[in-house]
Amino acid sequence: MTAVLSPTVREAYPDYLRCLDAADEHGAIDLALALIEGGVPAEDVLLGLVAPAQAQVGEFWQRNEWSVAQEHAATHVSERVVAAVATTVRPRPHRDRIVVACMDGEWHALPARLVAEVLRLDGWDVTFLGASVPSPHLVSYLHRQDPRAVLLACALPMRLPFAYRAIEACRRTDVPVLVGGRGFGTDGRWARTLGVPFAADARAASSLLAAPVLAGVEEPAPLGDAEYAGLVAARVELIDLVLERLDLSRYSPAQIDATVADLGYIVDSLAAAVYVDDVTLFGEFVSWLCTVLASRGVPLHTVGLTFDVMADRLRDFPRAHAYLRSTAV
Amino acid sequence: MPAAAAPDWSAGTPSAARRASAILPTADALVDGFREGVVVTDPAGVIREFSRPAARLMPGLVVGRTLAGCGEGPLAPGELTLGERRVRCRRVELTVAGTTSIAWYVEDVTDAVARSDALLAERGRARFLATASQKLGNPLHEDRAARAAVRLAVPTLGEVAVVVLAPRRGRARWWRATAGEGEAPPIVDGGVQPADELPPALDEAMRGAEPSAADWLADQLAEAGWLGDRDPARVAVRVVTLPGSASATGALLVVRSHDLDDHDMEMLRGFAARAGAALDAAVLYRDQAEVADTLQASLSPTEPPEVGGVQWGAAYRPAQSSLRIGGDFYGAHELSDGGALFYLGDVSGKGVDAAVFTGQIRQGLQALRRIEAEPARLLTLLNHSVLETTRAHGHGRFATMVLGRAYPGPGGGLSLTLASGGHLPPVVLRGDGTVETVDLRGMLIGVVPDPRIASVTLQLAPGETCLLFSDGVTEARGGVRGEQFGAHRLVDALAGCQRMPAPALAERVEQVIGDWLGGRNHDDIAVFAVRAVAPGSPARHLHAVPDRRSA
């Protein structure tokens, strides 16, 4: 997602952020539509105002300046703004049908939705299926609609093994697949590992789609080997081993849930890194996690302890063991 | 065995030792009886002797001359061609009584080679058909299956392949693949032809008869524009039926520069059978999908109406994810006196049967609300109606639900009257961010003639939200070892979210449950939020939000 503040909308940006902060849906929509009425291209409003503001919201949350509820409300407002822009600027589609969807378990729908809207502005006949689309639903939709291509979004690298399953399911419908989102790495390197074409942003997606012949999914290098399968099987055990070492009596029930969820993310990211055979996936996740935890006053030695406990259990898992040992907290 | 005996000769073993008696035929007669021909020369290549089979392969052989002198090609160990025959040669040096001879054993393998070539070709055809079966099995859309078929047919079956689908509503869609330059993939295009303008040969093929290969076939197809710039006089064209379960699904025609032999035709028909089956499956799928779409459209929750002072929010995630309908239901209606009626419930059972039952309940409510708008009395009426239906059908289904009525209060906010038939009590998110559980129980709907219906009235200040939800929320199994989400986690997820608009709140619950599930299976999940907003707050943008689930 290109989150660059466009000069045409720079003046409106602080007001827009204030609307998000106040969950003021109407104020935000009025502001965006006023820009369009004033001659600002709809694409600039989407990519130059909504996208950078949403990135900013993500940072506020990451630094614990905004609560998750605030972030969620702001995202909702942004969604409404995108919908309002879409109904205000409606070019007649003159190009093929495209389906855009977030994979099952992917709730970060806004980036994919922005791509969908930019493609629509480009004249594509776009259907956006929304957040967390179950694969069976997606597949039956593709079978019925015969689109030119399906764009799958994945925002979290830890979801890559699941993403690959969804890609495979789409591939079996014979509909070309294009992927996007930070889940595939900022440069799309894990899309290459999975053998599927990657679009860095909406512009790239549109030009890839315009090519006369769409590149198919290649046979990827063997993925999901025994080490990955073993990690998935050991997930609960790993979390339990760490929980045993923590003094849970000092935790509130909500804190225990949050800790369990974080431990799950650590195992999932480790497994995803093993899946694509790339330690940087795990490294990037850990540095993100540490920022989030530090801003919430969670002592980072817990993460270090977690790594020690897991590494001890994973002696027979050469890559996972090496990743845990080589990743600094 | 003569062949096995050969090394013994070269080893100089006296052959007489193995000859049991004089009644055996002479060596000449034995050698003439071998399938292998034998030519014996001296070390310089002059022929000393040859057998009859050798003479059949090399008619020019004369004793005392070299092979070249006889006008025969040179022999060499391995496979080579003699005239029109393919032979395999062996060279053996024999020394008998100090004299060295060269023996050439020449075996005619023409037929064996032809057989193995045929076998390889057969294997190639089988492999082609196996690949085709696999690739044709993927798409379940008619056009995509047709495109896959023409793409696969080129270049193995022809330089051009056209699939014409059986006409639908007087029009026939067609797809064509044309071999690309060199290694380039075939170019695929398509179009529509009025059914009454189809070439007669295609009509014939659609009726299941295979048109014979005749010159006019190419002319017909050239007229239809399918040969491109190819000269109909210089190409061979074949048309075959694409068979279907009831009638033909279409016809396949292939164009190539030389005609197809029997094997090619067999492969073409084999391919057509597979393509026909794929198209048949796609058509079947389309028909069933149309039924499913209609069913889904009539059973999916509808967008709640705009009502002054009320903001609705809903989230729905059915267990059966391909059809997206289930046993949870919700909805809202505007009342003529300015209030609104809303409900959320859950029927026993799962899947399509349950979804059909929710349709009956929603229709019942839709009809009954016109004669009774008081929630508890309306639920009692609904109970009678459901009991009658279930007894008539003998299926013993029942439902739980919360039914509410909202009226805008004089000083802003909403006054809610809630009635419950055995459903989970709703929660209220107050302006200070705290969450209260409404004390509301009641008995199941559709089980006994006179159930106890619980009823309660509460006030929502502007910005406060009442949230109805199904047991798919609290009973969602997740966490580390599949424990239930539980009411307390729902309360935690909502606490502090008082600034969230109702749709965002409903989405948040859906998302938190989704994260909790972590990909596990779940029951139907439904959430319906009713938020009090300032009565004058414009609702003009609400309609601008397309319902993403309508797709």
Interface residues (C-beta under 8 A of the other chain):
Chain A: A22 A23 E25 H26 I29 S67 A69 Q70 H72 A73 T75 H76 V77 R80 A83 A84 A86 T87 D104 G105 W107 T127 F128 L129 G130 A131 S132 P134 S135 P136 H137 V139 S140 Y141 L142 H143 R144 Q145 D146 F162 R172 T173 D174 V175 V213 V236 I239 D240 P253 A254 D257 V260 A261 G264
Chain B: K135 N138 P139 L140 H141 D143 R144 A148 P185 Y285 R286 A289 D293 S321 S322 R324 G479 V480 R481 H488 R489 D492 G496 C497 R499 M500 P501 P503 A504 E507 R508 Q511 G514 D515 G518 G519 S537 P538 H541 A544 V545 P546 R548 R549 A551
